[in-house]
Amino acid sequence: MTSAIDNQAAFLRDVRKLLDHADELGYVVTIGEAYRTIEQQQIYVQTKRSKTLKSEHLNRRAIDFNIFMGGKVCSRDQIAPLGAYWESLSLLNRWGGSWRGLIDSGKSDFVDAPHFERRSI
């Protein structure tokens, strides 16, 4: 069984790759939010900013970025190349702009494009 430390370390290795790839593509990326307390997550669920109390932010395996191109905040479509790259790094990685295809297939309507996470093993 993989430990929480191993999962968090693998997540951060992939985040490093994602940030390097973002630089190569000309994005400017800043941190939005990483770790979250359960109390903050409860607020996000109540205000519909999240749909779950089982967020990977609670496990330190999710991060929300502020992503810019040309000085402007990027849309979901503009972030899509980063999302596709993120999900290509591991079957455990999910991008909030796709949720591994659930949005485009109509199985989810919750779009969180600046969100990148790694599910637990």
Phi, psi and chi 1 to 4 in degrees:
 res  aa     phi    psi   chi1   chi2   chi3   chi4
   1 MET       -  137.5  178.7  157.6 -162.3      -
   2 THR   -82.4  136.6  -54.1      -      -      -
   3 SER   -82.1  165.6   73.0      -      -      -
   4 ALA   -60.4  -37.5      -      -      -      -
   5 ILE   -63.1  -45.5  -67.3  170.0      -      -
   6 ASP   -61.4  -42.4  -67.0  -25.7      -      -
   7 ASN   -64.9  -43.3  -81.1  -36.4      -      -
   8 GLN   -65.7  -40.1  -70.8  171.3    2.1      -
   9 ALA   -64.8  -41.8      -      -      -      -
  10 ALA   -64.2  -40.4      -      -      -      -
  11 PHE   -58.5  -48.2  168.4   69.0      -      -
  12 LEU   -67.4  -33.6  -75.3  177.1      -      -
  13 ARG   -61.9  -41.4  -77.9 -168.2  -62.3  -85.1
  14 ASP   -70.5  -35.0  -76.8   -7.2      -      -
  15 VAL   -61.5  -42.2  166.8      -      -      -
  16 ARG   -59.7  -44.1 -178.5  176.6   57.7 -130.0
  17 LYS   -62.9  -41.9  -68.4  173.9 -171.1  173.6
  18 LEU   -61.5  -45.3  178.1   69.1      -      -
  19 LEU   -65.0  -39.4  -67.6  173.0      -      -
  20 ASP   -62.3  -43.4  -72.7  -16.6      -      -
  21 HIS   -64.3  -40.8 -170.9   64.0      -      -
  22 ALA   -60.7  -42.6      -      -      -      -
  23 ASP   -60.3  -44.8  -77.4  -16.7      -      -
  24 GLU   -59.7  -34.8  -68.5  167.6    5.0      -
  25 LEU   -87.3   -3.7  -64.5  177.4      -      -
  26 GLY    91.3   12.2      -      -      -      -
  27 TYR   -79.4  154.0  -67.1   93.3      -      -
  28 VAL  -112.0  124.7  173.9      -      -      -
  29 VAL  -122.8  130.6  179.5      -      -      -
  30 THR  -125.1  162.6   64.5      -      -      -
  31 ILE   -80.5  132.2  -66.1  174.5      -      -
  32 GLY   -94.4  -65.7      -      -      -      -
  33 GLU  -155.9  142.3 -175.0  176.0   23.9      -
  34 ALA  -120.7  -94.0      -      -      -      -
  35 TYR   -68.9  144.1  173.5   69.0      -      -
  36 ARG  -133.4  142.4 -122.6  179.0 -115.6  163.6
  37 THR   -80.4  161.5   64.4      -      -      -
  38 ILE   -62.7  -34.7 -172.4   62.6      -      -
  39 GLU   -63.4  -42.3  -66.9   81.6   10.7      -
  40 GLN   -66.6  -39.4 -173.3   64.1   47.2      -
  41 GLN   -63.5  -38.3 -171.2   63.0   31.6      -
  42 GLN   -61.7  -40.0  -71.7  167.9  -24.2      -
  43 ILE   -63.0  -43.5  -68.8  168.5      -      -
  44 TYR   -63.7  -37.5  -74.4  167.6      -      -
  45 VAL   -68.1  -43.6  169.1      -      -      -
  46 GLN   -62.6  -34.5  -70.2  168.4   -5.1      -
  47 THR   -95.7    8.3   58.8      -      -      -
  48 LYS    65.8   22.3  -57.6 -159.8 -176.0  -34.7
  49 ARG   -82.8  -12.5  -73.0 -175.3   63.7 -169.7
  50 SER  -145.3  159.7  179.4      -      -      -
  51 LYS  -111.8    1.2  -72.5 -165.0  166.2 -159.9
  52 THR  -142.0  150.4 -177.6      -      -      -
  53 LEU   -93.1    3.6  -70.4  175.1      -      -
  54 LYS  -109.2   39.7  -65.0 -178.8 -179.1 -179.6
  55 SER   -64.4  142.7  170.7      -      -      -
  56 GLU   -69.5  -14.2  -68.4  -62.1  -16.9      -
  57 HIS   -59.4  -34.2  -75.5  -78.4      -      -
  58 LEU   -66.8  -26.3  -58.9  170.4      -      -
  59 ASN   -99.6    6.5  -59.8  -44.7      -      -
  60 ARG    62.7   36.2  -59.1  176.1 -165.7  -92.6
  61 ARG  -129.0   33.2  -71.5 -170.0  -53.1  -94.2
  62 ALA  -149.9  149.2      -      -      -      -
  63 ILE  -147.4  140.7 -169.3  162.8      -      -
  64 ASP  -107.8  130.1  -62.3  -28.8      -      -
  65 PHE  -108.8  158.9  -71.0  115.8      -      -
  66 ASN  -100.2  121.4  -56.1  -54.1      -      -
  67 ILE  -121.4  126.0  -56.6  173.0      -      -
  68 PHE  -124.7  152.3  -54.4   88.8      -      -
  69 MET  -143.3  127.7 -179.2   75.9   75.4      -
  70 GLY    61.1   29.9      -      -      -      -
  71 GLY    79.9    3.4      -      -      -      -
  72 LYS  -118.6  146.4  -63.7 -178.2 -179.5  174.9
  73 VAL   -62.5  134.5  174.7      -      -      -
  74 CYS   -80.8  145.4  -69.9      -      -      -
  75 SER   -82.9  172.6   67.1      -      -      -
  76 ARG   -54.5  -47.2  174.6 -173.9 -179.5 -113.7
  77 ASP   -62.1  -36.8  -71.4  -16.9      -      -
  78 GLN   -71.5  -30.2  -68.8  170.7  -51.4      -
  79 ILE   -82.7  -17.0  -62.5  170.9      -      -
  80 ALA   -50.3  -40.4      -      -      -      -
  81 PRO   -61.1  -35.0  -23.9   33.7      -      -
  82 LEU   -70.3  -40.0  -68.1  178.6      -      -
  83 GLY   -62.3  -43.4      -      -      -      -
  84 ALA   -64.7  -41.2      -      -      -      -
  85 TYR   -62.5  -46.0  177.7   76.2      -      -
  86 TRP   -56.4  -48.8  175.2 -106.6      -      -
  87 GLU   -69.5  -22.1  -70.7 -172.4  -15.6      -
  88 SER   -75.7  -18.7   78.2      -      -      -
  89 LEU   -72.8  -30.3  -66.7  173.6      -      -
  90 SER  -163.2  145.3  170.1      -      -      -
  91 LEU   -65.3  -16.8  -69.0  174.9      -      -
  92 LEU   -84.2  -15.3  -62.3  174.0      -      -
  93 ASN   -83.0  135.9  -71.0   -8.0      -      -
  94 ARG  -131.5  138.1  -63.1 -166.5  -38.7  170.1
  95 TRP  -104.2  133.5  170.1   52.6      -      -
  96 GLY   -67.9   -8.7      -      -      -      -
  97 GLY   -89.1   -3.8      -      -      -      -
  98 SER  -137.8  -40.0  167.2      -      -      -
  99 TRP    51.7   47.7  -57.7  115.2      -      -
 100 ARG    54.7   44.8  -71.2 -144.6  161.9  -96.6
 101 GLY    92.4   -5.0      -      -      -      -
 102 LEU   -65.1  -33.8  -66.3  177.3      -      -
 103 ILE   -69.9  -51.3  -67.9  170.3      -      -
 104 ASP   -66.0  -26.2  -69.3  -26.5      -      -
 105 SER   -86.9   -0.4   67.8      -      -      -
 106 GLY    82.1    8.0      -      -      -      -
 107 LYS   -87.6   -8.3  -65.3  179.1 -178.6  173.1
 108 SER  -147.4  143.7  175.8      -      -      -
 109 ASP  -116.1    9.5   62.3   -5.1      -      -
 110 PHE   -93.6  106.7 -175.3   71.3      -      -
 111 VAL  -103.7  126.4  178.5      -      -      -
 112 ASP  -136.2   67.3 -170.1    3.4      -      -
 113 ALA   -56.6  -34.5      -      -      -      -
 114 PRO   -82.8    8.4    5.2    1.6      -      -
 115 HIS   -98.1  131.0  175.7   88.2      -      -
 116 PHE  -131.1  129.4  -62.1   82.1      -      -
 117 GLU  -141.0  163.8   72.2  175.8   29.5      -
 118 ARG  -124.6  120.2 -178.3 -179.4 -175.0   88.1
 119 ARG   -71.8  154.6  -57.1  -65.9  -66.0  173.9
 120 SER   -74.8  155.2   58.4      -      -      -
 121 ILE   -80.3      -  -64.0  175.0      -      -
